[in-house]
Amino acid sequence: MNPNQEAIPQNPTVSISSPCVIAIHSPQHARAVVTIPQNSVDALYLGASRTCMHSTEAPGFSKGNIPLTYIQETFHTNIIEHLEEFFLNYCVIASLYREAREQKLILTGNPKLVAMEVAPHHDALFTFDLSLCPAPDLGEWKYLPFKAPKRKNYKDLDRQVSTFIQDELKAQASTTNATAEVGDWVHFSIALINSEKQPLLSEQSPLVWLKIGDEEADSDFKELLFGLSIGNVISTENRALQDYFSTSLSTDYTFQITILDILKSSYFCFESLKKQFRLKTNKDLHRKLIEVFSFRNDISQRRSMADEALRLILSRHRFSLPQSAITHQEESLIERIKQNPDYHVYRNQTDFKVRVAQLAEKQARELILLTQIAYTEAIKISDADIRWYLNLTNRPRMKDFIYFDAPITKVGGQELPLSNEQLKLGCLREKALNHIVYHLTRE
């Protein structure tokens, strides 16, 4: 073979379907295998090999002219590690969560990666263990007697709500720039393309949302998205995108970015809120906003309503809770609390572990309940639901309409993309909770 001849066809255009097969072994355990077809593996293996070829210096060869066969022999282990990381972040995890949702499985904890088999000229296999909770029998929960907490009757609350509505409508009217700016949420797809600008992995182009930050760490993503409009399509070798998919190898891939939506941060969108909570009139809107303006004992009317609705259903429908669900929730709680400046104060309290364990069990039961109601009520999640959900994060007071903690957007001080599948998981539970409150409080 000529030393410069490539062992893998040059720039093959492939279509990756990332089929996921989940086998249920018991009511509490399943195994999932996500398969990446050989042509996708070979395409990325070639791209990673070229990256190494362009950046490597070796005795007897000028930079950029090292034989590809030499690169693939010398850096084979590094390239394989890169492929494992890239495919996991690009399509494998999304495929797994999507299949679990379609099969209506109630996961307790994150899937556990147990094996990766990645090699040129073969399909790649990613194997996961899944912890499950048997679906609880919820019966006719819609007809349970429920007395919703009342709002406080301070006239000042009505003035606060009216002022909030007027201020946000005024801000909306003065927002004439539809392009992406700092603070906006941007929804876009990311397609890996070849030198002919043809998609390599088009069928699994990740869909993500990113909040444009203004810190030094956000400069790469800010430079990529700032000033773009819905429908814009650009090609880029943006460094932050390379690192988003893999940090195990310094790559120079070309990605095609398509802007699908922009959620402005300059104003709060009331039309989104109306659709999210099935509000028909401005009077309904006012009444709904009162829920997050009216507080009793530092707890909003909305939070009390959600808490009591869940407590009522759980008191009438008891079910066994896998320990894995509690353990996972405890770990999540600790990670959240660690971000609080007072973490060390909390941790030193004598009942800290007991309180965390109690809260973890409560939340685990609520999450399982809401997931099962979402499945039995055939609640669907769309991109619009994600937009409405993120709209609530644009104003501190409106976040009280979100019952569970919103996804963490910053890692190491940098705003990072959130995958559609990651957001859909949270949206599904919140939508199920809204569904519960809507039915229990209907007059």
HELIX and SHEET records of a PDB file:
HELIX    1   1 GLN A   38  SER A   55  1                                  18    
HELIX    2   2 LEU A   68  THR A   74  1                                   7    
HELIX    3   3 HIS A   76  PHE A   87  1                                  12    
HELIX    4   4 LEU A   88  VAL A   92  3                                   5    
HELIX    5   5 ILE A   93  GLU A  102  1                                  10    
HELIX    6   6 TRP A  141  TYR A  143  5                                   3    
HELIX    7   7 LYS A  155  SER A  174  1                                  20    
HELIX    8   8 SER A  202  GLN A  204  5                                   3    
HELIX    9   9 GLU A  216  ASP A  218  5                                   3    
HELIX   10  10 SER A  219  LEU A  225  1                                   7    
HELIX   11  11 ARG A  239  PHE A  245  1                                   7    
HELIX   12  12 PHE A  270  GLN A  276  1                                   7    
HELIX   13  13 ASN A  282  PHE A  293  1                                  12    
HELIX   14  14 GLN A  301  ARG A  316  1                                  16    
HELIX   15  15 GLN A  323  LYS A  338  1                                  16    
HELIX   16  16 TYR A  343  ARG A  347  1                                   5    
HELIX   17  17 PHE A  352  THR A  376  1                                  25    
HELIX   18  18 ASP A  383  LEU A  392  1                                  10    
HELIX   19  19 ARG A  397  PHE A  401  5                                   5    
HELIX   20  20 ASN A  420  LEU A  440  1                                  21    
SHEET    1   A 4 CYS A  20  SER A  26  0                                        
SHEET    2   A 4 HIS A  29  ILE A  36 -1                                        
SHEET    3   A 4 ALA A 124  SER A 131 -1                                        
SHEET    4   A 4 LYS A 112  GLU A 117 -1                                        
SHEET    1   B 5 VAL A 233  THR A 236  0                                        
SHEET    2   B 5 THR A 254  LEU A 263 -1                                        
SHEET    3   B 5 TRP A 185  ILE A 193 -1                                        
SHEET    4   B 5 LEU A 207  LYS A 211 -1                                        
SHEET    5   B 5 LEU A 418  SER A 419 -1                                        
SHEET    1   C 2 PHE A 295  ARG A 296  0                                        
SHEET    2   C 2 ILE A 299  SER A 300 -1                                        
SHEET    1   D 2 LYS A 410  VAL A 411  0                                        
SHEET    2   D 2 GLN A 414  GLU A 415 -1                                        
END                                                                             
